[in-house]
Amino acid sequence: MRASPGLVCASPNRAALDALGVALIQLELSRTDVPTPDAAHGTLRERSPWRTPQISNAAELGFGVSGPSAVKLLFDGVSDAAELKRRFEG
């Protein structure tokens, strides 16, 4: 099953949105066989979104929160909400 249009993500915190984006990619990668993975494939599958370089650097520079405990996720009608939250929290 592929992700379908209709998901809206909003936040004044760019780092939190990026972390959610990584969690969404991880969710899709868990469902998809990638025939020729690139160098980022392993990192995306195995690393917490909050430990990816872009997001951790943003937190260090003060451009966002430092982890998922400072973010409140709200879902309405998202069938994979629990799994997405689990991946987001890393």
Short mmCIF file of the C-alpha atoms (twelve columns), coordinates in Angstrom:
data_MODEL
# 
_entry.id   MODEL 
# 
loop_
_atom_site.group_PDB 
_atom_site.id 
_atom_site.type_symbol 
_atom_site.label_atom_id 
_atom_site.label_alt_id 
_atom_site.label_comp_id 
_atom_site.label_asym_id 
_atom_site.label_seq_id 
_atom_site.Cartn_x 
_atom_site.Cartn_y 
_atom_site.Cartn_z 
_atom_site.pdbx_PDB_model_num 
ATOM 1  C CA . MET A 1  0.000  0.000  0.000  1 
ATOM 2  C CA . ARG A 2  1.331  3.412  -0.949 1 
ATOM 3  C CA . ALA A 3  0.853  6.675  0.902  1 
ATOM 4  C CA . SER A 4  -2.085 8.545  -0.535 1 
ATOM 5  C CA . PRO A 5  -2.676 12.276 -0.913 1 
ATOM 6  C CA . GLY A 6  -4.642 14.014 1.772  1 
ATOM 7  C CA . LEU A 7  -2.119 14.271 4.596  1 
ATOM 8  C CA . VAL A 8  -1.519 17.778 5.900  1 
ATOM 9  C CA . CYS A 9  1.386  18.480 8.241  1 
ATOM 10 C CA . ALA A 10 1.685  21.891 9.862  1 
ATOM 11 C CA . SER A 11 3.937  23.380 12.511 1 
ATOM 12 C CA . PRO A 12 5.821  26.583 13.199 1 
ATOM 13 C CA . ASN A 13 8.759  24.282 13.987 1 
ATOM 14 C CA . ARG A 14 10.663 23.332 10.834 1 
ATOM 15 C CA . ALA A 15 12.779 20.673 12.537 1 
ATOM 16 C CA . ALA A 16 9.676  18.886 13.807 1 
ATOM 17 C CA . LEU A 17 8.190  18.897 10.293 1 
ATOM 18 C CA . ASP A 18 11.425 17.522 8.890  1 
ATOM 19 C CA . ALA A 19 11.451 14.766 11.533 1 
ATOM 20 C CA . LEU A 20 7.869  13.883 10.638 1 
ATOM 21 C CA . GLY A 21 8.876  13.800 6.973  1 
ATOM 22 C CA . VAL A 22 11.672 11.352 7.784  1 
ATOM 23 C CA . ALA A 23 9.208  9.224  9.781  1 
ATOM 24 C CA . LEU A 24 6.865  9.178  6.765  1 
ATOM 25 C CA . ILE A 25 9.717  8.091  4.505  1 
ATOM 26 C CA . GLN A 26 10.645 5.365  6.995  1 
ATOM 27 C CA . LEU A 27 7.067  4.136  7.069  1 
ATOM 28 C CA . GLU A 28 6.964  3.926  3.285  1 
ATOM 29 C CA . LEU A 29 10.383 2.221  3.125  1 
ATOM 30 C CA . SER A 30 9.127  -0.427 5.548  1 
ATOM 31 C CA . ARG A 31 6.427  -1.345 3.019  1 
ATOM 32 C CA . THR A 32 8.431  -1.114 -0.167 1 
ATOM 33 C CA . ASP A 33 11.153 -3.240 -1.675 1 
ATOM 34 C CA . VAL A 34 13.760 -0.856 -3.054 1 
ATOM 35 C CA . PRO A 35 15.548 -2.675 -5.908 1 
ATOM 36 C CA . THR A 36 18.615 -0.408 -5.935 1 
ATOM 37 C CA . PRO A 37 18.938 1.449  -2.639 1 
ATOM 38 C CA . ASP A 38 21.125 4.539  -2.515 1 
ATOM 39 C CA . ALA A 39 23.592 5.464  0.221  1 
ATOM 40 C CA . ALA A 40 20.915 7.097  2.401  1 
ATOM 41 C CA . HIS A 41 18.674 4.031  2.427  1 
ATOM 42 C CA . GLY A 42 20.268 2.332  5.437  1 
ATOM 43 C CA . THR A 43 20.459 5.548  7.422  1 
ATOM 44 C CA . LEU A 44 16.811 6.343  6.776  1 
ATOM 45 C CA . ARG A 45 15.672 2.850  7.748  1 
ATOM 46 C CA . GLU A 46 17.729 2.530  10.919 1 
ATOM 47 C CA . ARG A 47 18.229 5.958  12.451 1 
ATOM 48 C CA . SER A 48 15.796 7.942  14.568 1 
ATOM 49 C CA . PRO A 49 14.524 10.964 12.631 1 
ATOM 50 C CA . TRP A 50 15.912 13.124 15.420 1 
ATOM 51 C CA . ARG A 51 19.410 11.712 14.869 1 
ATOM 52 C CA . THR A 52 19.615 12.564 11.175 1 
ATOM 53 C CA . PRO A 53 22.282 15.241 10.610 1 
ATOM 54 C CA . GLN A 54 19.981 17.954 9.254  1 
ATOM 55 C CA . ILE A 55 17.529 17.701 12.139 1 
ATOM 56 C CA . SER A 56 20.078 17.317 14.932 1 
ATOM 57 C CA . ASN A 57 22.092 20.267 13.554 1 
ATOM 58 C CA . ALA A 58 18.943 22.402 13.390 1 
ATOM 59 C CA . ALA A 59 18.264 21.667 17.062 1 
ATOM 60 C CA . GLU A 60 21.855 22.506 18.020 1 
ATOM 61 C CA . LEU A 61 21.579 25.834 16.188 1 
ATOM 62 C CA . GLY A 62 18.260 26.668 17.838 1 
ATOM 63 C CA . PHE A 63 16.108 26.247 14.717 1 
ATOM 64 C CA . GLY A 64 13.807 23.715 16.302 1 
ATOM 65 C CA . VAL A 65 13.066 21.513 19.229 1 
ATOM 66 C CA . SER A 66 15.628 18.922 20.276 1 
ATOM 67 C CA . GLY A 67 13.356 15.910 20.355 1 
ATOM 68 C CA . PRO A 68 9.911  14.408 20.092 1 
ATOM 69 C CA . SER A 69 8.984  15.070 23.727 1 
ATOM 70 C CA . ALA A 70 8.573  18.755 22.848 1 
ATOM 71 C CA . VAL A 71 6.152  18.018 19.996 1 
ATOM 72 C CA . LYS A 72 2.474  17.179 20.160 1 
ATOM 73 C CA . LEU A 73 1.221  15.130 17.242 1 
ATOM 74 C CA . LEU A 74 -2.477 15.252 16.407 1 
ATOM 75 C CA . PHE A 75 -3.993 12.803 13.953 1 
ATOM 76 C CA . ASP A 76 -7.456 12.780 12.476 1 
ATOM 77 C CA . GLY A 77 -8.372 9.873  10.265 1 
ATOM 78 C CA . VAL A 78 -4.777 8.711  9.667  1 
ATOM 79 C CA . SER A 79 -4.848 4.915  9.524  1 
ATOM 80 C CA . ASP A 80 -1.131 4.574  10.296 1 
ATOM 81 C CA . ALA A 81 -1.077 7.120  13.127 1 
ATOM 82 C CA . ALA A 82 0.291  4.769  15.801 1 
ATOM 83 C CA . GLU A 83 3.115  3.488  13.586 1 
ATOM 84 C CA . LEU A 84 3.939  6.978  12.354 1 
ATOM 85 C CA . LYS A 85 4.075  8.265  15.941 1 
ATOM 86 C CA . ARG A 86 6.326  5.351  16.965 1 
ATOM 87 C CA . ARG A 87 8.757  6.132  14.137 1 
ATOM 88 C CA . PHE A 88 8.608  9.887  14.836 1 
ATOM 89 C CA . GLU A 89 9.515  9.316  18.478 1 
ATOM 90 C CA . GLY A 90 12.437 7.161  17.328 1 
# 
